[in-house]
Amino acid sequence: MKKIALLAALVCAAVIVTCYTNPETGRKGLMLLNSSQEASLGLSAFQDIKKNTPRTTNASEQALVEKVGRKISGVVKLSNAQWEYVCFKSEEPNAFCLPGGKIGVYNAILPITQNEAGLAAVMGHEVAHATARHGGERMSESLLISLGGIALDVAMAEKPEETRQLALGAYGVGTTLGRTLPHSRSQELEADRMGLLYMARAGYDPREAVKFWKRFKDFKGAGGSVPAFLSTHPTDDRRIAQLEELMPEAIAEYEKHRK
């Protein structure tokens, strides 16, 4: 019982002491890392990626990524940021922004973005993940869930092994379907919202974001083998619908900053 009480106290202390607020959306979240720790982890991960992933040999692709990256990063605030923009050679159409301002774009996505504004939609979304501290939040939540699993295991110590395994299995499935995956999808939608505003403030027409996601949907194809509730990302239709709902606000930002 003492072990359970101690674990419960640690969990409660983590929740109470380490809540943070997203300055752009006002959403509150759990954060067990400080920004300097996040930046250090981001730098280490970026160094590994650069060692193991070839860079593009196309100078115009690298120049485009740098140009758009500088505009987007110029309108955001990211603690401990040392901005770096790299275009990698890869067949995977993707991009990322790690804590500390380390941005990577895989050149396979450039034919889908088609233009600067399309790329700004992608990079704005990825930078939003960093400024919203989504990575640190996922790590914090994972630790909290692990602590919960340990507490459950301790509480079930005197139960038959089969009962313990069933309980732990149910806990894992429940936290994944009930919290981890829905939270991941909500983070993606939050990054879409923030990224839309970032690209508008950087001088890019936000309507291009909807055009990009429609092209990306066509690229992936209509069929999908993973049900929405099992996916880490919202459906393309859900993303597009939210972007269209937010468009009046984004266009107002675009007009204000363009002037």
N, C-alpha and C positions, 0 to 999 in steps of 0.2 A: 504493500500500500504506500509506503514511503517513496518508492521509485515512481509510482504512478503520480503521486502528488507533486514530486519534483519535476517530472516531465510536463505535467499540466501547467505548473508555474512558469516553466521556461517558454512554453507555447504562448501563454497569456502575456508574458513580458514582451515577447517578440512582437505580438500584434499591437500592444499598447504603445510601445516605445518607438516602433519603426514605421509608422504610417507616413506616407508622403502624398502630396497633392500635385497632379499634373497641372502646371500653370496655364496651359492652353485650353484644357477642357474642364478643369475643376474636379476630375475624377480622383478619388482617393485610392491608394493601393499600399501593399505591403512592401517594405524595402529593408533588407538586412545588410546591404552593401552601401558604402559611401561612393560618391562620384569618382574619387581618385582610384579606389579599388576597381571600379568598373572600367575606367580608362586604362588601367594597367592590364587587365584581362583582355581588353579589346586590342591593345597594342601587341600583346603576345600572340593572340590568335591571328592577327593580320600578318605578322612576321612569318608565321607558319604557312599561311595561305600563299604569300609571295614566294616562299621557297618551293612550294609544291605545285603551283599553278602558273603556267607560262603567261607572259604579258602579250598583248596584241603587238604585232609588228607593223600595224597600220597607224601611222602618225596622226592621221586625221581623226581616227576613232579615239585615240588618247586625248587629242586636243578638244574634241567635243565633250568628252566626259569631264575634263578639267573645267571647261567653260561653264557648262551647266552646273557642275558641282560648286563652283565658286559663287555663282549667283544664288543658289539655294542656301548654302551655308552662310551667306552674307545676311540672311534675313532671320536666322535662328540664333538662339542662345543655348550653348551646350557646354557644361562645365568641363574643365580640363581638356578642351578640344585642341588637338594639333591636326588640323585638317590635311588629309591626303586623298588623292583621287587617282585610282588606277583602273585601267581597262584591261581585263584579262581575256585571253583567248580560250574560248570554251564553247562547246555545242549546247550547253545548258542556257536557256534564255532566263537569266536571273540577275539579281543585284543585291547588295547588302550595304548596311552602314553599321559598323561596330562602335561601341562606346569609345569615346576619345576622338571621334570624327574620322574614322578610317573607312573610306567608301570604296567599294569594288563594284564594277559593272562587267558582266560577261558579254562579250561582243555579239553573241547569238541573239541578244534581245534587241539590238539596234535596228534590224530590219522590221521589227514589230513596232518599235517606238516611232520610226520613220522620220521624225524631226526633233528639233530642240525641245519643243513643248511636250512632246510625247515622252522624251527622256526625262524631262523635268517632273512629269507626273510620277514616274518610277522612282527617281532619286528623292523627290520630296517625300514620298511614302516611306522610303528606307531611312532617311534622316529622321523622320518622325518617330520611328521605332527607337532611335537612339535618344532623342530629346525627351521622349516620354518614359525612358528608362525601362522599356519593356523586357529587355534581357535580364536586367537585375531583378526585376519583379518576378519573372519566371523562376529564376534561381532561388529567390527567397521563398516563393510559394512551394517549390519542390522540397526545400529543406523543411518547411512547416509540415507538409504532407508526410515526409519521412518520419518526423518526430511523432506525428499522430499514429503512424504504423507501428513505431516502437512502443508507444504507450499501449496500443491495442494488444500487441504481442505479450507485453508484460502482464496486462490484465487477464489474458487468456492462458497464462502459464500453467494453471492447474487443470485446464480442460483437456480432453482427449486430443491427440495430435490431429485427427481428421477434422474435428470441430475448429481447432485453431487455424488450420489451413483454409477451411471454407470461409471463416470470418475474415482472414487476411486477404483472401482472393476477392471477396465481396467488397472489402474496403478499397482494394486497388482499382477494381472496375468502377466502383461508385465515384471515387475521386477523379478518375480519368474522364468518365462520361458526364459526371455532374459538375465538375469544376475545371479540370485542366483544359480539355478541348473547347468547351464554351468560352473560357477565359481567353484562350488563344485566338478564337474567332473574333471576340470583342476587341482584342488588341489590334487585329488587322483592320477592323472597321474604324477604330480610333486613329490608326496611322493613315488610313485613307482620308479621313476628315482633316487631320492636321496637314498632311501632305498637299491636299488641294489648296489650302490657304497659303502654304509656303510657296507653291509654284506661282500663285496669283501675286503674292507680295514680291516675288522675284521678277515679275514682269512677263510671266507666261500666261497665255489665255487658258483659264481652267477648264474650258469646254473641251480642250484637247485630252483631258484625263478620261472622259467618257469615251471618246473615240479610241483611245489606246486600249481600254479594257474590253471594248467590243472586238477590237482586232485580236487581242490576246485570247478572248473566248473562242473566236473562230480558229485561232492557231491550235488551241488545245483540242478542239472538237467538241461536239455537243454531248457525247456520251461520257460518263464518269463512273468508274467501278466502286468508288468510295462514297457511301451515303453521307449526306451533309452532316449528320450528328456525329459521325466518326472522323470528320475532317478537321485539320488544324486551321483551315482557312474557310471563310464564308464562300458561298457560291458566287460565280461571276455576276449573275443576275442581281443578287442581293447587293453586291458592291456597286454595281452600276445604278441601281435604284437609289441608294444612299447618296451617291455623288450627284445625281440629278436633283434630289431634294435639297442638297446643300448649295447648289449652283448659284442661286440669287445672292447668297452671302459671299461666295467666292468671287463672283463677278464684281460685286461692290468693292471688294478688296483690290481686285485687279485694276479697276478704273481709278481707285484712289491712288494706288502706287504708281500707275502709269502716268498720271498727271504730275 
